[in-house]
Amino acid sequence: PIYQTPLSVTKEVQLVCKYLTAYEDGRIDRLYDEKELVKFSNDADIPNKVCEQLIKKHMRLSDRKAKMDQMLFVKYMFVRCQFLDGLESFNYNQGRGEIIQSETRFTDTKKLGSTLMACMLEEVNTLFDVEILRNWSSKVQHKLIYDFKDRGSSIGFITSDPDKLESEMKQKLINIGVKIPSRVDLHSRQHLDLCLSRAVGVGLENGCLKLIDSCHYVLTMDYTIKMLSIHERLKCRMPVIIQGETGVGKTALLKMISDLWNQSFVLEWSKEKGRLCDILKDHVKQIQLSQDITKKSFDLINRIENATVLKSDVMELLQQFTQDSIHYLKTYLLKMQDLPLVTMLSLE
């Protein structure tokens, strides 16, 4: 039966369990001492049985043996632990905090790791709790915003009702420098745009997302949190079902978040284009010098099928290579010319 299937201990499971172990034994709040970064991805692997026990222990659902629930828990926690593993303010945390002059207060980051892990575990358990999902609109939503596009240099926070946030957790978040939005903030376009900008990776212009204005989309706090939730599931490669009556804005919501994703991709590609084209040049030169040209060319084709580079840019680059030995490679790419994207991020 599915409930008796043992947990498959992958590298994702290992990373999650390393951080859960550090959370349990208190090492998550270890401070940087100029000898070793505060991160746990390089810790020794944890035995499979211990991993399974850790996952079950930290899952809040009663049916902790369900393989699907375990998989969801791991996927959502892996993205968060990966973020934390690369968060510089965590890696170099010295517990001193900083002075936030605009709010006339100090931060104290001695409990940075445990505070973030507690929030992450709470978030993850609500993400696939059937009862919460069934009554999603009527539940108070709290979400950390993970700024992946800036290598995790900052963390934001949004809530549908700041008054319903537990006072202890609220104070812990404030201590580590996370700003809790006020009711006024939650009805401010500027604040909502900032939340989406940080999560999706689209820059602001004069404090606003111009794309939302150009699409004449009416952005509210409710729809901002829904977009963030959909974006979260996309990053974790999880399916999403959006349910609602006709005319409540489901299609407009998906179109708007899709447009933001597209803009984010274009911005990311503009940064990576030169570097990736250099990589492609090196690969093509290797093909020309290789004795096994056919195999090398097909290896390159396979890699190009798995990434996200504009095909026109790839074709333009390949025009300079006219040797008959790679003619069929160019022909293959020409056949794909009508498609908007090709694979290249895997070329490294």
C-alpha positions as CSV (number, residue, x, y, z in Angstrom):
1,P,0.0,0.0,0.0
2,I,1.1,3.6,-0.6
3,Y,1.2,4.4,3.1
4,Q,3.8,1.7,3.7
5,T,6.2,2.9,1.0
6,P,9.5,4.0,2.6
7,L,10.7,7.5,2.0
8,S,13.1,7.8,-0.9
9,V,16.1,9.7,0.5
10,T,17.3,12.0,-2.3
11,K,19.7,15.0,-2.1
12,E,16.6,17.2,-1.5
13,V,15.6,15.1,1.5
14,Q,19.2,15.2,2.8
15,L,19.3,19.0,2.7
16,V,16.0,19.3,4.4
17,C,17.0,16.8,7.1
18,K,20.3,18.5,7.7
19,Y,18.5,21.7,8.5
20,L,15.9,20.0,10.6
21,T,18.6,18.4,12.6
22,A,20.4,21.7,13.1
23,Y,17.1,23.2,14.1
24,E,16.5,20.5,16.7
25,D,19.9,20.6,18.3
26,G,20.2,24.4,18.3
27,R,23.1,24.7,15.8
28,I,20.8,26.6,13.5
29,D,21.5,29.7,15.6
30,R,25.3,29.2,15.5
31,L,27.1,32.5,14.8
32,Y,29.8,33.2,12.2
33,D,33.2,33.0,13.7
34,E,35.4,33.9,10.7
35,K,36.4,30.2,10.4
36,E,33.3,28.6,9.0
37,L,30.1,29.9,7.3
38,V,26.8,29.2,9.0
39,K,25.4,26.6,6.6
40,F,24.7,23.0,6.9
41,S,24.6,21.6,3.3
42,N,28.1,20.2,3.7
43,D,27.3,18.3,6.9
44,A,27.6,14.5,6.7
45,D,24.6,12.7,5.2
46,I,22.0,11.5,7.6
47,P,20.9,7.8,7.7
48,N,17.8,7.0,5.8
49,K,15.8,5.9,8.8
50,V,16.6,9.0,10.7
51,C,15.6,11.1,7.7
52,E,12.2,9.4,7.6
53,Q,11.7,10.0,11.3
54,L,12.6,13.7,11.0
55,I,10.2,14.2,8.1
56,K,7.3,12.5,10.0
57,K,8.1,14.4,13.2
58,H,7.9,17.8,11.6
59,M,4.9,17.2,9.4
60,R,1.8,18.5,11.2
61,L,-0.7,16.3,9.4
62,S,-2.1,13.3,11.2
63,D,-1.5,10.9,8.3
64,R,2.3,11.3,8.2
65,K,2.9,8.0,6.4
66,A,1.3,9.1,3.1
67,K,4.0,9.3,0.5
68,M,2.3,12.2,-1.3
69,D,2.3,14.3,1.8
70,Q,5.9,13.5,2.5
71,M,6.9,14.4,-1.1
72,L,5.0,17.8,-0.8
73,F,6.7,18.5,2.6
74,V,10.1,17.8,1.2
75,K,9.6,19.9,-2.0
76,Y,8.4,22.9,-0.1
77,M,11.0,22.7,2.6
78,F,13.8,22.0,0.1
79,V,13.3,25.4,-1.6
80,R,13.4,27.1,1.7
81,C,16.4,25.3,3.1
82,Q,18.2,26.0,-0.2
83,F,17.4,29.7,0.2
84,L,18.6,29.7,3.7
85,D,21.8,27.9,2.7
86,G,22.7,30.7,0.4
87,L,21.4,33.6,2.5
88,E,24.4,35.8,3.2
89,S,22.9,37.4,6.2
90,F,22.5,33.9,7.6
91,N,25.9,32.6,6.5
92,Y,27.7,35.5,8.0
93,N,25.4,36.1,11.0
94,Q,27.3,37.5,13.9
95,G,24.2,38.2,16.1
96,R,24.8,41.9,16.2
97,G,21.9,43.1,14.1
98,E,21.7,46.7,12.9
99,I,20.0,50.0,13.5
100,I,17.0,50.6,11.4
101,Q,16.8,54.4,11.6
102,S,13.6,54.8,9.6
103,E,11.8,52.8,12.3
104,T,14.0,53.9,15.3
105,R,14.7,50.4,16.4
106,F,17.5,47.8,16.7
107,T,17.6,44.2,15.3
108,D,18.9,41.2,17.1
109,T,19.8,38.3,14.9
110,K,21.0,35.8,17.5
111,K,17.9,33.8,16.8
112,L,17.8,34.4,13.0
113,G,18.1,30.7,12.0
114,S,15.5,29.3,14.5
115,T,13.0,32.1,13.8
116,L,13.2,31.5,10.0
117,M,13.0,27.7,10.4
118,A,9.9,28.0,12.6
119,C,8.2,30.3,10.1
120,M,9.2,28.0,7.2
121,L,7.8,24.9,8.9
122,E,4.5,26.7,9.7
123,E,4.2,27.9,6.1
124,V,4.9,24.5,4.6
125,N,2.4,22.7,6.8
126,T,-0.3,25.1,5.8
127,L,0.6,24.8,2.1
128,F,-0.8,21.3,1.8
129,D,-3.3,21.1,4.7
130,V,-6.5,20.1,3.0
131,E,-8.7,21.9,5.5
132,I,-6.9,25.2,5.1
133,L,-6.8,24.8,1.3
134,R,-10.5,24.1,1.2
135,N,-11.3,27.3,3.0
136,W,-8.4,29.3,1.7
137,S,-10.2,32.6,1.3
138,S,-11.6,32.6,4.8
139,K,-8.2,31.8,6.5
140,V,-5.6,34.4,7.5
141,Q,-2.6,34.1,5.3
142,H,1.0,34.8,6.4
143,K,3.9,34.5,3.9
144,L,7.6,35.1,4.0
145,I,8.9,36.5,0.7
146,Y,12.1,34.9,-0.4
147,D,14.2,37.3,-2.6
148,F,15.8,34.6,-4.8
149,K,16.8,37.0,-7.5
150,D,19.1,38.9,-5.2
151,R,20.8,35.7,-4.0
152,G,18.6,35.7,-1.0
153,S,19.9,38.9,0.4
154,S,16.6,39.9,1.9
155,I,13.4,38.6,3.3
156,G,10.0,40.2,3.2
157,F,6.7,39.4,4.8
158,I,3.0,39.8,3.9
159,T,-0.1,38.9,5.9
160,S,-3.8,39.3,5.2
161,D,-4.3,40.4,8.8
162,P,-1.4,41.7,10.9
163,D,-3.6,41.7,14.0
164,K,-3.9,37.9,13.8
165,L,-0.2,37.2,13.8
166,E,0.9,35.7,17.1
167,S,2.6,38.3,19.3
168,E,5.6,36.0,20.0
169,M,6.3,35.3,16.4
170,K,5.6,38.9,15.5
171,Q,8.3,40.0,17.9
172,K,10.8,37.4,16.7
173,L,10.3,38.6,13.1
174,I,10.8,42.2,14.1
175,N,13.9,41.2,16.0
176,I,15.6,39.8,13.0
177,G,14.8,42.8,10.8
178,V,11.6,41.6,9.0
179,K,9.1,44.5,8.6
180,I,5.5,43.6,9.5
181,P,3.2,45.4,7.2
182,S,0.5,47.6,8.6
183,R,-3.1,47.6,7.5
184,V,-2.3,50.8,5.5
185,D,0.6,49.0,3.8
186,L,-1.7,46.1,2.8
187,H,-3.9,48.6,0.8
188,S,-0.9,50.4,-0.7
189,R,-0.1,49.5,-4.3
190,Q,3.5,50.5,-3.7
191,H,3.9,47.9,-0.9
192,L,2.0,45.1,-2.9
193,D,4.2,45.8,-6.0
194,L,7.3,45.6,-3.8
195,C,6.2,42.1,-2.5
196,L,5.7,40.8,-6.0
197,S,8.9,42.4,-7.3
198,R,11.0,40.7,-4.7
199,A,9.4,37.3,-5.1
200,V,9.2,37.2,-8.9
201,G,12.3,39.2,-9.7
202,V,10.9,42.0,-11.8
203,G,12.3,45.4,-11.0
204,L,10.3,48.4,-9.9
205,E,10.1,51.7,-11.8
206,N,9.4,54.7,-9.5
207,G,8.3,52.3,-6.8
208,C,5.8,50.4,-9.0
209,L,5.5,47.5,-11.4
210,K,4.7,49.2,-14.7
211,L,3.5,46.0,-16.2
212,I,0.5,45.9,-13.9
213,D,-0.5,49.4,-14.9
214,S,0.0,48.7,-18.6
215,C,-2.3,45.6,-18.3
216,H,-4.9,47.7,-16.4
217,Y,-4.9,45.1,-13.6
218,V,-6.4,46.0,-10.3
219,L,-4.0,44.6,-7.7
220,T,-5.3,44.0,-4.2
221,M,-3.8,42.4,-1.2
222,D,-5.9,39.2,-1.7
223,Y,-4.7,38.8,-5.3
224,T,-1.1,39.6,-4.3
225,I,-1.1,36.7,-1.8
226,K,-2.7,34.4,-4.4
227,M,0.0,35.3,-6.9
228,L,2.7,34.6,-4.3
229,S,1.1,31.3,-3.5
230,I,1.0,30.3,-7.2
231,H,4.6,31.4,-7.7
232,E,5.6,29.3,-4.7
233,R,4.1,26.2,-6.2
234,L,5.6,26.9,-9.6
235,K,9.1,27.1,-8.0
236,C,8.4,23.7,-6.3
237,R,7.1,22.3,-9.6
238,M,3.7,21.5,-8.0
239,P,0.4,21.5,-9.8
240,V,-2.2,24.1,-8.9
241,I,-6.0,24.1,-9.2
242,I,-7.7,27.5,-8.9
243,Q,-11.4,27.2,-8.1
244,G,-14.0,29.9,-8.2
245,E,-17.2,31.1,-9.7
246,T,-17.3,32.6,-13.2
247,G,-16.1,36.2,-13.4
248,V,-14.2,36.3,-10.1
249,G,-10.9,36.9,-11.8
250,K,-9.2,33.5,-12.2
251,T,-8.1,34.0,-15.8
252,A,-7.0,37.6,-15.3
253,L,-5.0,36.4,-12.2
254,L,-3.1,33.7,-14.2
255,K,-2.5,36.0,-17.2
256,M,-1.0,38.7,-14.9
257,I,1.3,36.3,-13.0
258,S,2.3,34.8,-16.4
259,D,3.2,38.2,-17.8
260,L,5.3,38.9,-14.7
261,W,7.1,35.5,-15.1
262,N,7.8,36.3,-18.8
263,Q,9.2,39.7,-18.0
264,S,11.4,38.1,-15.3
265,F,12.7,35.6,-17.8
266,V,13.5,38.3,-20.3
267,L,15.4,40.3,-17.6
268,E,17.3,37.2,-16.5
269,W,18.1,36.2,-20.1
270,S,19.5,39.7,-20.9
271,K,21.9,39.3,-18.0
272,E,23.0,35.8,-19.0
273,K,23.0,36.1,-22.8
274,G,26.7,37.0,-23.3
275,R,28.0,34.4,-20.8
276,L,25.9,31.6,-22.2
277,C,26.7,32.5,-25.8
278,D,30.4,32.2,-24.9
279,I,29.7,28.8,-23.5
280,L,28.0,27.8,-26.7
281,K,30.9,29.0,-28.8
282,D,33.3,26.9,-26.8
283,H,31.1,23.8,-27.3
284,V,30.8,24.3,-31.0
285,K,34.6,24.7,-31.3
286,Q,35.1,21.5,-29.3
287,I,32.8,19.8,-31.8
288,Q,34.9,21.1,-34.7
289,L,38.1,19.7,-33.2
290,S,36.5,16.4,-32.0
291,Q,37.1,13.1,-33.8
292,D,33.6,12.0,-32.9
293,I,31.7,14.9,-34.4
294,T,28.4,13.1,-34.6
295,K,28.3,12.2,-30.9
296,K,29.5,15.6,-29.7
297,S,26.9,17.4,-31.9
298,F,24.1,15.3,-30.6
299,D,25.3,15.9,-27.0
300,L,25.0,19.6,-27.7
301,I,21.5,19.2,-29.2
302,N,20.4,17.3,-26.1
303,R,21.6,20.1,-23.9
304,I,20.0,22.8,-26.0
305,E,16.7,21.0,-25.7
306,N,16.7,21.5,-21.9
307,A,17.2,25.2,-21.3
308,T,15.7,28.6,-21.7
309,V,17.6,30.6,-24.4
310,L,15.9,32.4,-27.3
311,K,16.3,30.3,-30.4
312,S,17.0,33.3,-32.7
313,D,20.0,34.2,-30.6
314,V,21.4,30.6,-30.8
315,M,20.9,30.6,-34.6
316,E,22.5,33.9,-35.1
317,L,25.5,32.7,-33.2
318,L,25.8,29.5,-35.2
319,Q,25.7,31.3,-38.5
320,Q,29.5,31.9,-38.2
321,F,30.1,28.2,-38.3
322,T,29.8,27.0,-41.9
323,Q,31.7,23.6,-41.8
324,D,29.8,20.7,-43.3
325,S,30.6,18.7,-40.1
326,I,28.0,20.7,-38.1
327,H,25.6,21.3,-40.9
328,Y,23.0,18.9,-39.6
329,L,23.2,20.6,-36.1
330,K,22.3,23.9,-37.7
331,T,19.5,22.2,-39.7
332,Y,18.1,20.7,-36.6
333,L,18.0,24.0,-34.8
334,L,16.4,25.6,-37.9
335,K,13.6,23.1,-37.7
336,M,12.9,24.5,-34.1
337,Q,13.1,28.1,-35.3
338,D,9.3,28.6,-34.7
339,L,9.5,27.8,-31.1
340,P,10.1,30.7,-28.6
341,L,12.6,28.9,-26.3
342,V,15.4,26.4,-26.4
343,T,17.7,24.8,-23.9
344,M,20.9,26.3,-22.8
345,L,21.2,26.8,-19.1
346,S,22.4,23.2,-18.8
347,L,25.4,23.8,-21.1
348,E,27.6,24.6,-18.1
